[in-house]
Amino acid sequence: MGWRVALTDEAEADLESVVAFLAQKSPVAAERFGLELVDLIFSLDQLPHRGAPVKARPTLRKLAHRHYLIIYRVNPAAAFVEIVRIWDNRQDPTKLRLP
């Protein structure tokens, strides 16, 4: 049985924002990319530690997909993965707010 995976409200808003932005050019491509991100997020139920550690944030890990980072934390005691942000890596990194 896999780990439980959930998105914070902020990560859900990030995902919606990514898809809405991409949908301005191509709704079909936006939907496809959104589903790719969701598939990657929920694949963490099988290999939650596969992402690289986030520098200066030892409790966080990250997975890259194209220009986006999925930033998450792992709680081994609860077998729980919490997605905290979905970030476009082309943005100014000083604007990224992490818990």
mmCIF file as gemmi writes it, N, C-alpha and C atoms, coordinates in Angstrom:
data_model
loop_
_atom_site.group_PDB
_atom_site.id
_atom_site.type_symbol
_atom_site.label_atom_id
_atom_site.label_alt_id
_atom_site.label_comp_id
_atom_site.label_asym_id
_atom_site.label_entity_id
_atom_site.label_seq_id
_atom_site.pdbx_PDB_ins_code
_atom_site.Cartn_x
_atom_site.Cartn_y
_atom_site.Cartn_z
_atom_site.occupancy
_atom_site.B_iso_or_equiv
_atom_site.pdbx_formal_charge
_atom_site.auth_seq_id
_atom_site.auth_asym_id
_atom_site.pdbx_PDB_model_num
ATOM 1 N N . MET Axp A 1 ? 0.847 -1.19 0 1 0 ? 1 A 1
ATOM 2 C CA . MET Axp A 1 ? 0 0 0 1 0 ? 1 A 1
ATOM 3 C C . MET Axp A 1 ? 0.884 1.242 0 1 0 ? 1 A 1
ATOM 4 N N . GLY Axp A 2 ? 0.532 2.245 -0.804 1 0 ? 2 A 1
ATOM 5 C CA . GLY Axp A 2 ? 1.331 3.448 -0.951 1 0 ? 2 A 1
ATOM 6 C C . GLY Axp A 2 ? 1.081 4.465 0.146 1 0 ? 2 A 1
ATOM 7 N N . TRP Axp A 3 ? 1.877 5.479 0.09 1 0 ? 3 A 1
ATOM 8 C CA . TRP Axp A 3 ? 1.757 6.592 1.012 1 0 ? 3 A 1
ATOM 9 C C . TRP Axp A 3 ? 0.575 7.467 0.609 1 0 ? 3 A 1
ATOM 10 N N . ARG Axp A 4 ? 0.052 8.216 1.562 1 0 ? 4 A 1
ATOM 11 C CA . ARG Axp A 4 ? -1.022 9.169 1.282 1 0 ? 4 A 1
ATOM 12 C C . ARG Axp A 4 ? -0.371 10.459 0.776 1 0 ? 4 A 1
ATOM 13 N N . VAL Axp A 5 ? -0.938 11.033 -0.26 1 0 ? 5 A 1
ATOM 14 C CA . VAL Axp A 5 ? -0.417 12.263 -0.866 1 0 ? 5 A 1
ATOM 15 C C . VAL Axp A 5 ? -1.543 13.3 -0.889 1 0 ? 5 A 1
ATOM 16 N N . ALA Axp A 6 ? -1.22 14.526 -0.467 1 0 ? 6 A 1
ATOM 17 C CA . ALA Axp A 6 ? -2.216 15.603 -0.486 1 0 ? 6 A 1
ATOM 18 C C . ALA Axp A 6 ? -1.532 16.923 -0.817 1 0 ? 6 A 1
ATOM 19 N N . LEU Axp A 7 ? -2.299 17.836 -1.377 1 0 ? 7 A 1
ATOM 20 C CA . LEU Axp A 7 ? -1.805 19.17 -1.705 1 0 ? 7 A 1
ATOM 21 C C . LEU Axp A 7 ? -2.319 20.17 -0.682 1 0 ? 7 A 1
ATOM 22 N N . THR Axp A 8 ? -1.464 21.104 -0.295 1 0 ? 8 A 1
ATOM 23 C CA . THR Axp A 8 ? -1.925 22.209 0.538 1 0 ? 8 A 1
ATOM 24 C C . THR Axp A 8 ? -2.815 23.111 -0.323 1 0 ? 8 A 1
ATOM 25 N N . ASP Axp A 9 ? -3.541 23.996 0.323 1 0 ? 9 A 1
ATOM 26 C CA . ASP Axp A 9 ? -4.369 24.946 -0.42 1 0 ? 9 A 1
ATOM 27 C C . ASP Axp A 9 ? -3.508 25.782 -1.365 1 0 ? 9 A 1
ATOM 28 N N . GLU Axp A 10 ? -2.324 26.154 -0.906 1 0 ? 10 A 1
ATOM 29 C CA . GLU Axp A 10 ? -1.435 26.97 -1.73 1 0 ? 10 A 1
ATOM 30 C C . GLU Axp A 10 ? -0.965 26.188 -2.967 1 0 ? 10 A 1
ATOM 31 N N . ALA Axp A 11 ? -0.648 24.907 -2.79 1 0 ? 11 A 1
ATOM 32 C CA . ALA Axp A 11 ? -0.212 24.084 -3.923 1 0 ? 11 A 1
ATOM 33 C C . ALA Axp A 11 ? -1.363 23.885 -4.916 1 0 ? 11 A 1
ATOM 34 N N . GLU Axp A 12 ? -2.577 23.701 -4.421 1 0 ? 12 A 1
ATOM 35 C CA . GLU Axp A 12 ? -3.734 23.586 -5.314 1 0 ? 12 A 1
ATOM 36 C C . GLU Axp A 12 ? -3.916 24.869 -6.121 1 0 ? 12 A 1
ATOM 37 N N . ALA Axp A 13 ? -3.758 26.018 -5.448 1 0 ? 13 A 1
ATOM 38 C CA . ALA Axp A 13 ? -3.878 27.298 -6.143 1 0 ? 13 A 1
ATOM 39 C C . ALA Axp A 13 ? -2.77 27.444 -7.187 1 0 ? 13 A 1
ATOM 40 N N . ASP Axp A 14 ? -1.56 26.984 -6.845 1 0 ? 14 A 1
ATOM 41 C CA . ASP Axp A 14 ? -0.458 27.015 -7.814 1 0 ? 14 A 1
ATOM 42 C C . ASP Axp A 14 ? -0.803 26.2 -9.052 1 0 ? 14 A 1
ATOM 43 N N . LEU Axp A 15 ? -1.306 24.99 -8.843 1 0 ? 15 A 1
ATOM 44 C CA . LEU Axp A 15 ? -1.653 24.11 -9.958 1 0 ? 15 A 1
ATOM 45 C C . LEU Axp A 15 ? -2.73 24.749 -10.838 1 0 ? 15 A 1
ATOM 46 N N . GLU Axp A 16 ? -3.75 25.3 -10.216 1 0 ? 16 A 1
ATOM 47 C CA . GLU Axp A 16 ? -4.818 25.967 -10.968 1 0 ? 16 A 1
ATOM 48 C C . GLU Axp A 16 ? -4.261 27.148 -11.767 1 0 ? 16 A 1
ATOM 49 N N . SER Axp A 17 ? -3.345 27.885 -11.17 1 0 ? 17 A 1
ATOM 50 C CA . SER Axp A 17 ? -2.744 29.036 -11.831 1 0 ? 17 A 1
ATOM 51 C C . SER Axp A 17 ? -1.912 28.618 -13.043 1 0 ? 17 A 1
ATOM 52 N N . VAL Axp A 18 ? -1.141 27.55 -12.896 1 0 ? 18 A 1
ATOM 53 C CA . VAL Axp A 18 ? -0.33 27.034 -14.003 1 0 ? 18 A 1
ATOM 54 C C . VAL Axp A 18 ? -1.231 26.653 -15.174 1 0 ? 18 A 1
ATOM 55 N N . VAL Axp A 19 ? -2.271 25.887 -14.89 1 0 ? 19 A 1
ATOM 56 C CA . VAL Axp A 19 ? -3.172 25.414 -15.949 1 0 ? 19 A 1
ATOM 57 C C . VAL Axp A 19 ? -3.909 26.599 -16.582 1 0 ? 19 A 1
ATOM 58 N N . ALA Axp A 20 ? -4.363 27.543 -15.775 1 0 ? 20 A 1
ATOM 59 C CA . ALA Axp A 20 ? -5.078 28.703 -16.32 1 0 ? 20 A 1
ATOM 60 C C . ALA Axp A 20 ? -4.165 29.535 -17.221 1 0 ? 20 A 1
ATOM 61 N N . PHE Axp A 21 ? -2.92 29.708 -16.809 1 0 ? 21 A 1
ATOM 62 C CA . PHE Axp A 21 ? -1.979 30.478 -17.623 1 0 ? 21 A 1
ATOM 63 C C . PHE Axp A 21 ? -1.743 29.789 -18.966 1 0 ? 21 A 1
ATOM 64 N N . LEU Axp A 22 ? -1.486 28.488 -18.933 1 0 ? 22 A 1
ATOM 65 C CA . LEU Axp A 22 ? -1.224 27.749 -20.168 1 0 ? 22 A 1
ATOM 66 C C . LEU Axp A 22 ? -2.47 27.672 -21.059 1 0 ? 22 A 1
ATOM 67 N N . ALA Axp A 23 ? -3.638 27.656 -20.44 1 0 ? 23 A 1
ATOM 68 C CA . ALA Axp A 23 ? -4.893 27.557 -21.202 1 0 ? 23 A 1
ATOM 69 C C . ALA Axp A 23 ? -5.145 28.794 -22.059 1 0 ? 23 A 1
ATOM 70 N N . GLN Axp A 24 ? -4.505 29.901 -21.741 1 0 ? 24 A 1
ATOM 71 C CA . GLN Axp A 24 ? -4.668 31.102 -22.558 1 0 ? 24 A 1
ATOM 72 C C . GLN Axp A 24 ? -4.174 30.863 -23.985 1 0 ? 24 A 1
ATOM 73 N N . LYS Axp A 25 ? -3.169 30.01 -24.131 1 0 ? 25 A 1
ATOM 74 C CA . LYS Axp A 25 ? -2.644 29.689 -25.46 1 0 ? 25 A 1
ATOM 75 C C . LYS Axp A 25 ? -3.282 28.429 -26.032 1 0 ? 25 A 1
ATOM 76 N N . SER Axp A 26 ? -3.431 27.416 -25.186 1 0 ? 26 A 1
ATOM 77 C CA . SER Axp A 26 ? -3.977 26.149 -25.659 1 0 ? 26 A 1
ATOM 78 C C . SER Axp A 26 ? -4.642 25.396 -24.514 1 0 ? 26 A 1
ATOM 79 N N . PRO Axp A 27 ? -5.967 25.416 -24.457 1 0 ? 27 A 1
ATOM 80 C CA . PRO Axp A 27 ? -6.669 24.684 -23.401 1 0 ? 27 A 1
ATOM 81 C C . PRO Axp A 27 ? -6.355 23.186 -23.394 1 0 ? 27 A 1
ATOM 82 N N . VAL Axp A 28 ? -6.192 22.608 -24.558 1 0 ? 28 A 1
ATOM 83 C CA . VAL Axp A 28 ? -5.904 21.169 -24.639 1 0 ? 28 A 1
ATOM 84 C C . VAL Axp A 28 ? -4.525 20.873 -24.059 1 0 ? 28 A 1
ATOM 85 N N . ALA Axp A 29 ? -3.529 21.663 -24.439 1 0 ? 29 A 1
ATOM 86 C CA . ALA Axp A 29 ? -2.174 21.47 -23.914 1 0 ? 29 A 1
ATOM 87 C C . ALA Axp A 29 ? -2.128 21.739 -22.418 1 0 ? 29 A 1
ATOM 88 N N . ALA Axp A 30 ? -2.878 22.733 -21.964 1 0 ? 30 A 1
ATOM 89 C CA . ALA Axp A 30 ? -2.924 23.055 -20.54 1 0 ? 30 A 1
ATOM 90 C C . ALA Axp A 30 ? -3.494 21.894 -19.738 1 0 ? 30 A 1
ATOM 91 N N . GLU Axp A 31 ? -4.56 21.309 -20.245 1 0 ? 31 A 1
ATOM 92 C CA . GLU Axp A 31 ? -5.161 20.168 -19.55 1 0 ? 31 A 1
ATOM 93 C C . GLU Axp A 31 ? -4.187 18.99 -19.517 1 0 ? 31 A 1
ATOM 94 N N . ARG Axp A 32 ? -3.549 18.733 -20.628 1 0 ? 32 A 1
ATOM 95 C CA . ARG Axp A 32 ? -2.585 17.631 -20.699 1 0 ? 32 A 1
ATOM 96 C C . ARG Axp A 32 ? -1.43 17.848 -19.713 1 0 ? 32 A 1
ATOM 97 N N . PHE Axp A 33 ? -0.896 19.068 -19.683 1 0 ? 33 A 1
ATOM 98 C CA . PHE Axp A 33 ? 0.207 19.349 -18.776 1 0 ? 33 A 1
ATOM 99 C C . PHE Axp A 33 ? -0.238 19.276 -17.319 1 0 ? 33 A 1
ATOM 100 N N . GLY Axp A 34 ? -1.423 19.803 -17.03 1 0 ? 34 A 1
ATOM 101 C CA . GLY Axp A 34 ? -1.953 19.708 -15.672 1 0 ? 34 A 1
ATOM 102 C C . GLY Axp A 34 ? -2.071 18.262 -15.214 1 0 ? 34 A 1
ATOM 103 N N . LEU Axp A 35 ? -2.535 17.397 -16.113 1 0 ? 35 A 1
ATOM 104 C CA . LEU Axp A 35 ? -2.645 15.974 -15.766 1 0 ? 35 A 1
ATOM 105 C C . LEU Axp A 35 ? -1.273 15.336 -15.578 1 0 ? 35 A 1
ATOM 106 N N . GLU Axp A 36 ? -0.279 15.785 -16.357 1 0 ? 36 A 1
ATOM 107 C CA . GLU Axp A 36 ? 1.089 15.284 -16.159 1 0 ? 36 A 1
ATOM 108 C C . GLU Axp A 36 ? 1.587 15.636 -14.757 1 0 ? 36 A 1
ATOM 109 N N . LEU Axp A 37 ? 1.338 16.883 -14.339 1 0 ? 37 A 1
ATOM 110 C CA . LEU Axp A 37 ? 1.754 17.292 -12.995 1 0 ? 37 A 1
ATOM 111 C C . LEU Axp A 37 ? 1.033 16.483 -11.925 1 0 ? 37 A 1
ATOM 112 N N . VAL Axp A 38 ? -0.259 16.3 -12.09 1 0 ? 38 A 1
ATOM 113 C CA . VAL Axp A 38 ? -1.039 15.525 -11.113 1 0 ? 38 A 1
ATOM 114 C C . VAL Axp A 38 ? -0.53 14.081 -11.049 1 0 ? 38 A 1
ATOM 115 N N . ASP Axp A 39 ? -0.256 13.482 -12.195 1 0 ? 39 A 1
ATOM 116 C CA . ASP Axp A 39 ? 0.277 12.112 -12.21 1 0 ? 39 A 1
ATOM 117 C C . ASP Axp A 39 ? 1.611 12.04 -11.476 1 0 ? 39 A 1
ATOM 118 N N . LEU Axp A 40 ? 2.474 13.01 -11.72 1 0 ? 40 A 1
ATOM 119 C CA . LEU Axp A 40 ? 3.772 13.021 -11.049 1 0 ? 40 A 1
ATOM 120 C C . LEU Axp A 40 ? 3.607 13.192 -9.545 1 0 ? 40 A 1
ATOM 121 N N . ILE Axp A 41 ? 2.725 14.106 -9.163 1 0 ? 41 A 1
ATOM 122 C CA . ILE Axp A 41 ? 2.476 14.335 -7.733 1 0 ? 41 A 1
ATOM 123 C C . ILE Axp A 41 ? 2.017 13.049 -7.056 1 0 ? 41 A 1
ATOM 124 N N . PHE Axp A 42 ? 1.029 12.391 -7.623 1 0 ? 42 A 1
ATOM 125 C CA . PHE Axp A 42 ? 0.474 11.222 -6.954 1 0 ? 42 A 1
ATOM 126 C C . PHE Axp A 42 ? 1.329 9.971 -7.13 1 0 ? 42 A 1
ATOM 127 N N . SER Axp A 43 ? 2.338 10.04 -8.007 1 0 ? 43 A 1
ATOM 128 C CA . SER Axp A 43 ? 3.295 8.927 -8.087 1 0 ? 43 A 1
ATOM 129 C C . SER Axp A 43 ? 4.211 8.91 -6.866 1 0 ? 43 A 1
ATOM 130 N N . LEU Axp A 44 ? 4.219 9.992 -6.109 1 0 ? 44 A 1
ATOM 131 C CA . LEU Axp A 44 ? 5.016 10.025 -4.876 1 0 ? 44 A 1
ATOM 132 C C . LEU Axp A 44 ? 4.485 9.05 -3.835 1 0 ? 44 A 1
ATOM 133 N N . ASP Axp A 45 ? 3.295 8.5 -4.053 1 0 ? 45 A 1
ATOM 134 C CA . ASP Axp A 45 ? 2.775 7.507 -3.116 1 0 ? 45 A 1
ATOM 135 C C . ASP Axp A 45 ? 3.622 6.233 -3.113 1 0 ? 45 A 1
ATOM 136 N N . GLN Axp A 46 ? 4.406 6.029 -4.148 1 0 ? 46 A 1
ATOM 137 C CA . GLN Axp A 46 ? 5.242 4.823 -4.229 1 0 ? 46 A 1
ATOM 138 C C . GLN Axp A 46 ? 6.708 5.095 -3.888 1 0 ? 46 A 1
ATOM 139 N N . LEU Axp A 47 ? 7.238 6.233 -4.28 1 0 ? 47 A 1
ATOM 140 C CA . LEU Axp A 47 ? 8.648 6.57 -4.027 1 0 ? 47 A 1
ATOM 141 C C . LEU Axp A 47 ? 8.745 8 -3.48 1 0 ? 47 A 1
ATOM 142 N N . PRO Axp A 48 ? 8.33 8.223 -2.261 1 0 ? 48 A 1
ATOM 143 C CA . PRO Axp A 48 ? 8.244 9.589 -1.748 1 0 ? 48 A 1
ATOM 144 C C . PRO Axp A 48 ? 9.589 10.294 -1.55 1 0 ? 48 A 1
ATOM 145 N N . HIS Axp A 49 ? 10.656 9.556 -1.384 1 0 ? 49 A 1
ATOM 146 C CA . HIS Axp A 49 ? 11.955 10.186 -1.125 1 0 ? 49 A 1
ATOM 147 C C . HIS Axp A 49 ? 12.782 10.414 -2.385 1 0 ? 49 A 1
ATOM 148 N N . ARG Axp A 50 ? 12.212 10.197 -3.559 1 0 ? 50 A 1
ATOM 149 C CA . ARG Axp A 50 ? 13.02 10.278 -4.775 1 0 ? 50 A 1
ATOM 150 C C . ARG Axp A 50 ? 13.405 11.691 -5.174 1 0 ? 50 A 1
ATOM 151 N N . GLY Axp A 51 ? 12.694 12.684 -4.711 1 0 ? 51 A 1
ATOM 152 C CA . GLY Axp A 51 ? 13.036 14.066 -5.034 1 0 ? 51 A 1
ATOM 153 C C . GLY Axp A 51 ? 14.29 14.522 -4.317 1 0 ? 51 A 1
ATOM 154 N N . ALA Axp A 52 ? 14.95 15.5 -4.882 1 0 ? 52 A 1
ATOM 155 C CA . ALA Axp A 52 ? 16.173 16.053 -4.295 1 0 ? 52 A 1
ATOM 156 C C . ALA Axp A 52 ? 15.825 16.972 -3.121 1 0 ? 52 A 1
ATOM 157 N N . PRO Axp A 53 ? 16.688 17.024 -2.12 1 0 ? 53 A 1
ATOM 158 C CA . PRO Axp A 53 ? 16.456 17.969 -1.014 1 0 ? 53 A 1
ATOM 159 C C . PRO Axp A 53 ? 16.512 19.412 -1.512 1 0 ? 53 A 1
ATOM 160 N N . VAL Axp A 54 ? 15.744 20.273 -0.861 1 0 ? 54 A 1
ATOM 161 C CA . VAL Axp A 54 ? 15.752 21.702 -1.17 1 0 ? 54 A 1
ATOM 162 C C . VAL Axp A 54 ? 16.844 22.347 -0.314 1 0 ? 54 A 1
ATOM 163 N N . LYS Axp A 55 ? 17.743 23.095 -0.959 1 0 ? 55 A 1
ATOM 164 C CA . LYS Axp A 55 ? 18.825 23.759 -0.222 1 0 ? 55 A 1
ATOM 165 C C . LYS Axp A 55 ? 18.246 24.664 0.85 1 0 ? 55 A 1
ATOM 166 N N . ALA Axp A 56 ? 18.857 24.638 1.997 1 0 ? 56 A 1
ATOM 167 C CA . ALA Axp A 56 ? 18.478 25.479 3.142 1 0 ? 56 A 1
ATOM 168 C C . ALA Axp A 56 ? 17.107 25.14 3.724 1 0 ? 56 A 1
ATOM 169 N N . ARG Axp A 57 ? 16.479 24.091 3.236 1 0 ? 57 A 1
ATOM 170 C CA . ARG Axp A 57 ? 15.184 23.634 3.762 1 0 ? 57 A 1
ATOM 171 C C . ARG Axp A 57 ? 15.237 22.108 3.888 1 0 ? 57 A 1
ATOM 172 N N . PRO Axp A 58 ? 15.919 21.589 4.886 1 0 ? 58 A 1
ATOM 173 C CA . PRO Axp A 58 ? 16.128 20.14 4.972 1 0 ? 58 A 1
ATOM 174 C C . PRO Axp A 58 ? 14.859 19.306 5.103 1 0 ? 58 A 1
ATOM 175 N N . THR Axp A 59 ? 13.748 19.92 5.464 1 0 ? 59 A 1
ATOM 176 C CA . THR Axp A 59 ? 12.506 19.149 5.584 1 0 ? 59 A 1
ATOM 177 C C . THR Axp A 59 ? 11.75 19.054 4.261 1 0 ? 59 A 1
ATOM 178 N N . LEU Axp A 60 ? 12.242 19.765 3.232 1 0 ? 60 A 1
ATOM 179 C CA . LEU Axp A 60 ? 11.541 19.786 1.951 1 0 ? 60 A 1
ATOM 180 C C . LEU Axp A 60 ? 12.336 19.073 0.869 1 0 ? 60 A 1
ATOM 181 N N . ARG Axp A 61 ? 11.606 18.545 -0.104 1 0 ? 61 A 1
ATOM 182 C CA . ARG Axp A 61 ? 12.195 17.896 -1.274 1 0 ? 61 A 1
ATOM 183 C C . ARG Axp A 61 ? 11.554 18.49 -2.517 1 0 ? 61 A 1
ATOM 184 N N . LYS Axp A 62 ? 12.16 18.245 -3.702 1 0 ? 62 A 1
ATOM 185 C CA . LYS Axp A 62 ? 11.607 18.8 -4.939 1 0 ? 62 A 1
ATOM 186 C C . LYS Axp A 62 ? 11.755 17.807 -6.08 1 0 ? 62 A 1
ATOM 187 N N . LEU Axp A 63 ? 10.77 17.841 -6.944 1 0 ? 63 A 1
ATOM 188 C CA . LEU Axp A 63 ? 10.79 17.091 -8.204 1 0 ? 63 A 1
ATOM 189 C C . LEU Axp A 63 ? 10.648 18.098 -9.322 1 0 ? 63 A 1
ATOM 190 N N . ALA Axp A 64 ? 11.413 17.931 -10.38 1 0 ? 64 A 1
ATOM 191 C CA . ALA Axp A 64 ? 11.329 18.833 -11.527 1 0 ? 64 A 1
ATOM 192 C C . ALA Axp A 64 ? 10.541 18.165 -12.649 1 0 ? 64 A 1
ATOM 193 N N . HIS Axp A 65 ? 9.718 18.978 -13.305 1 0 ? 65 A 1
ATOM 194 C CA . HIS Axp A 65 ? 9.002 18.539 -14.503 1 0 ? 65 A 1
ATOM 195 C C . HIS Axp A 65 ? 8.94 19.727 -15.446 1 0 ? 65 A 1
ATOM 196 N N . ARG Axp A 66 ? 9.681 19.611 -16.54 1 0 ? 66 A 1
ATOM 197 C CA . ARG Axp A 66 ? 9.853 20.721 -17.482 1 0 ? 66 A 1
ATOM 198 C C . ARG Axp A 66 ? 10.387 21.925 -16.714 1 0 ? 66 A 1
ATOM 199 N N . HIS Axp A 67 ? 9.656 23.055 -16.721 1 0 ? 67 A 1
ATOM 200 C CA . HIS Axp A 67 ? 10.124 24.257 -16.03 1 0 ? 67 A 1
ATOM 201 C C . HIS Axp A 67 ? 9.535 24.39 -14.624 1 0 ? 67 A 1
ATOM 202 N N . TYR Axp A 68 ? 8.902 23.35 -14.134 1 0 ? 68 A 1
ATOM 203 C CA . TYR Axp A 68 ? 8.19 23.449 -12.866 1 0 ? 68 A 1
ATOM 204 C C . TYR Axp A 68 ? 8.825 22.569 -11.797 1 0 ? 68 A 1
ATOM 205 N N . LEU Axp A 69 ? 8.736 23.046 -10.562 1 0 ? 69 A 1
ATOM 206 C CA . LEU Axp A 69 ? 9.18 22.267 -9.41 1 0 ? 69 A 1
ATOM 207 C C . LEU Axp A 69 ? 7.962 21.918 -8.564 1 0 ? 69 A 1
ATOM 208 N N . ILE Axp A 70 ? 7.915 20.686 -8.151 1 0 ? 70 A 1
ATOM 209 C CA . ILE Axp A 70 ? 6.915 20.245 -7.176 1 0 ? 70 A 1
ATOM 210 C C . ILE Axp A 70 ? 7.68 20.156 -5.865 1 0 ? 70 A 1
ATOM 211 N N . ILE Axp A 71 ? 7.321 20.992 -4.924 1 0 ? 71 A 1
ATOM 212 C CA . ILE Axp A 71 ? 8.023 21.06 -3.646 1 0 ? 71 A 1
ATOM 213 C C . ILE Axp A 71 ? 7.133 20.418 -2.594 1 0 ? 71 A 1
ATOM 214 N N . TYR Axp A 72 ? 7.736 19.498 -1.832 1 0 ? 72 A 1
ATOM 215 C CA . TYR Axp A 72 ? 6.924 18.717 -0.903 1 0 ? 72 A 1
ATOM 216 C C . TYR Axp A 72 ? 7.71 18.323 0.339 1 0 ? 72 A 1
ATOM 217 N N . ARG Axp A 73 ? 6.976 17.862 1.338 1 0 ? 73 A 1
ATOM 218 C CA . ARG Axp A 73 ? 7.598 17.33 2.552 1 0 ? 73 A 1
ATOM 219 C C . ARG Axp A 73 ? 7.084 15.913 2.778 1 0 ? 73 A 1
ATOM 220 N N . VAL Axp A 74 ? 7.932 15.101 3.379 1 0 ? 74 A 1
ATOM 221 C CA . VAL Axp A 74 ? 7.61 13.709 3.646 1 0 ? 74 A 1
ATOM 222 C C . VAL Axp A 74 ? 7.515 13.522 5.157 1 0 ? 74 A 1
ATOM 223 N N . ASN Axp A 75 ? 6.446 12.867 5.596 1 0 ? 75 A 1
ATOM 224 C CA . ASN Axp A 75 ? 6.288 12.516 7.004 1 0 ? 75 A 1
ATOM 225 C C . ASN Axp A 75 ? 6.302 10.993 7.092 1 0 ? 75 A 1
ATOM 226 N N . PRO Axp A 76 ? 7.484 10.409 7.354 1 0 ? 76 A 1
ATOM 227 C CA . PRO Axp A 76 ? 7.577 8.947 7.377 1 0 ? 76 A 1
ATOM 228 C C . PRO Axp A 76 ? 6.717 8.293 8.455 1 0 ? 76 A 1
ATOM 229 N N . ALA Axp A 77 ? 6.584 8.947 9.597 1 0 ? 77 A 1
ATOM 230 C CA . ALA Axp A 77 ? 5.809 8.356 10.689 1 0 ? 77 A 1
ATOM 231 C C . ALA Axp A 77 ? 4.351 8.161 10.304 1 0 ? 77 A 1
ATOM 232 N N . ALA Axp A 78 ? 3.834 9.069 9.488 1 0 ? 78 A 1
ATOM 233 C CA . ALA Axp A 78 ? 2.428 8.996 9.068 1 0 ? 78 A 1
ATOM 234 C C . ALA Axp A 78 ? 2.275 8.444 7.65 1 0 ? 78 A 1
ATOM 235 N N . ALA Axp A 79 ? 3.396 8.097 6.997 1 0 ? 79 A 1
ATOM 236 C CA . ALA Axp A 79 ? 3.374 7.658 5.593 1 0 ? 79 A 1
ATOM 237 C C . ALA Axp A 79 ? 2.578 8.651 4.756 1 0 ? 79 A 1
ATOM 238 N N . PHE Axp A 80 ? 2.97 9.927 4.875 1 0 ? 80 A 1
ATOM 239 C CA . PHE Axp A 80 ? 2.229 11.033 4.277 1 0 ? 80 A 1
ATOM 240 C C . PHE Axp A 80 ? 3.168 11.95 3.51 1 0 ? 80 A 1
ATOM 241 N N . VAL Axp A 81 ? 2.763 12.347 2.308 1 0 ? 81 A 1
ATOM 242 C CA . VAL Axp A 81 ? 3.496 13.308 1.482 1 0 ? 81 A 1
ATOM 243 C C . VAL Axp A 81 ? 2.594 14.527 1.307 1 0 ? 81 A 1
ATOM 244 N N . GLU Axp A 82 ? 3.128 15.695 1.654 1 0 ? 82 A 1
ATOM 245 C CA . GLU Axp A 82 ? 2.362 16.939 1.543 1 0 ? 82 A 1
ATOM 246 C C . GLU Axp A 82 ? 3.016 17.829 0.482 1 0 ? 82 A 1
ATOM 247 N N . ILE Axp A 83 ? 2.291 18.112 -0.574 1 0 ? 83 A 1
ATOM 248 C CA . ILE Axp A 83 ? 2.765 19.003 -1.63 1 0 ? 83 A 1
ATOM 249 C C . ILE Axp A 83 ? 2.532 20.423 -1.138 1 0 ? 83 A 1
ATOM 250 N N . VAL Axp A 84 ? 3.617 21.207 -1.026 1 0 ? 84 A 1
ATOM 251 C CA . VAL Axp A 84 ? 3.474 22.548 -0.471 1 0 ? 84 A 1
ATOM 252 C C . VAL Axp A 84 ? 3.454 23.642 -1.533 1 0 ? 84 A 1
ATOM 253 N N . ARG Axp A 85 ? 4.135 23.436 -2.665 1 0 ? 85 A 1
ATOM 254 C CA . ARG Axp A 85 ? 4.122 24.432 -3.743 1 0 ? 85 A 1
ATOM 255 C C . ARG Axp A 85 ? 4.351 23.752 -5.083 1 0 ? 85 A 1
ATOM 256 N N . ILE Axp A 86 ? 3.868 24.392 -6.139 1 0 ? 86 A 1
ATOM 257 C CA . ILE Axp A 86 ? 4.201 24.047 -7.518 1 0 ? 86 A 1
ATOM 258 C C . ILE Axp A 86 ? 4.693 25.352 -8.122 1 0 ? 86 A 1
ATOM 259 N N . TRP Axp A 87 ? 5.966 25.375 -8.49 1 0 ? 87 A 1
ATOM 260 C CA . TRP Axp A 87 ? 6.629 26.626 -8.815 1 0 ? 87 A 1
ATOM 261 C C . TRP Axp A 87 ? 7.227 26.598 -10.212 1 0 ? 87 A 1
ATOM 262 N N . ASP Axp A 88 ? 6.968 27.655 -10.976 1 0 ? 88 A 1
ATOM 263 C CA . ASP Axp A 88 ? 7.582 27.831 -12.286 1 0 ? 88 A 1
ATOM 264 C C . ASP Axp A 88 ? 9.013 28.306 -12.048 1 0 ? 88 A 1
ATOM 265 N N . ASN Axp A 89 ? 9.957 27.476 -12.374 1 0 ? 89 A 1
ATOM 266 C CA . ASN Axp A 89 ? 11.356 27.728 -12.094 1 0 ? 89 A 1
ATOM 267 C C . ASN Axp A 89 ? 11.923 28.918 -12.873 1 0 ? 89 A 1
ATOM 268 N N . ARG Axp A 90 ? 11.176 29.438 -13.823 1 0 ? 90 A 1
ATOM 269 C CA . ARG Axp A 90 ? 11.629 30.598 -14.585 1 0 ? 90 A 1
ATOM 270 C C . ARG Axp A 90 ? 11.301 31.903 -13.879 1 0 ? 90 A 1
ATOM 271 N N . GLN Axp A 91 ? 10.539 31.828 -12.805 1 0 ? 91 A 1
ATOM 272 C CA . GLN Axp A 91 ? 10.189 33.021 -12.042 1 0 ? 91 A 1
ATOM 273 C C . GLN Axp A 91 ? 11.34 33.414 -11.116 1 0 ? 91 A 1
ATOM 274 N N . ASP Axp A 92 ? 11.257 34.611 -10.6 1 0 ? 92 A 1
ATOM 275 C CA . ASP Axp A 92 ? 12.246 35.118 -9.657 1 0 ? 92 A 1
ATOM 276 C C . ASP Axp A 92 ? 12.214 34.261 -8.385 1 0 ? 92 A 1
ATOM 277 N N . PRO Axp A 93 ? 13.294 33.545 -8.069 1 0 ? 93 A 1
ATOM 278 C CA . PRO Axp A 93 ? 13.281 32.662 -6.901 1 0 ? 93 A 1
ATOM 279 C C . PRO Axp A 93 ? 13.097 33.383 -5.575 1 0 ? 93 A 1
ATOM 280 N N . THR Axp A 94 ? 13.379 34.683 -5.522 1 0 ? 94 A 1
ATOM 281 C CA . THR Axp A 94 ? 13.183 35.404 -4.269 1 0 ? 94 A 1
ATOM 282 C C . THR Axp A 94 ? 11.705 35.587 -3.937 1 0 ? 94 A 1
ATOM 283 N N . LYS Axp A 95 ? 10.841 35.349 -4.912 1 0 ? 95 A 1
ATOM 284 C CA . LYS Axp A 95 ? 9.394 35.471 -4.68 1 0 ? 95 A 1
ATOM 285 C C . LYS Axp A 95 ? 8.76 34.18 -4.183 1 0 ? 95 A 1
ATOM 286 N N . LEU Axp A 96 ? 9.517 33.1 -4.193 1 0 ? 96 A 1
ATOM 287 C CA . LEU Axp A 96 ? 8.996 31.811 -3.732 1 0 ? 96 A 1
ATOM 288 C C . LEU Axp A 96 ? 8.937 31.811 -2.209 1 0 ? 96 A 1
ATOM 289 N N . ARG Axp A 97 ? 7.768 31.604 -1.672 1 0 ? 97 A 1
ATOM 290 C CA . ARG Axp A 97 ? 7.563 31.536 -0.22 1 0 ? 97 A 1
ATOM 291 C C . ARG Axp A 97 ? 7.314 30.097 0.168 1 0 ? 97 A 1
ATOM 292 N N . LEU Axp A 98 ? 8.192 29.576 1.003 1 0 ? 98 A 1
ATOM 293 C CA . LEU Axp A 98 ? 8.069 28.185 1.462 1 0 ? 98 A 1
ATOM 294 C C . LEU Axp A 98 ? 7.755 28.167 2.953 1 0 ? 98 A 1
ATOM 295 N N . PRO Axp A 99 ? 7.058 27.142 3.386 1 0 ? 99 A 1
ATOM 296 C CA . PRO Axp A 99 ? 6.74 27.053 4.826 1 0 ? 99 A 1
ATOM 297 C C . PRO Axp A 99 ? 7.996 26.779 5.649 1 0 ? 99 A 1
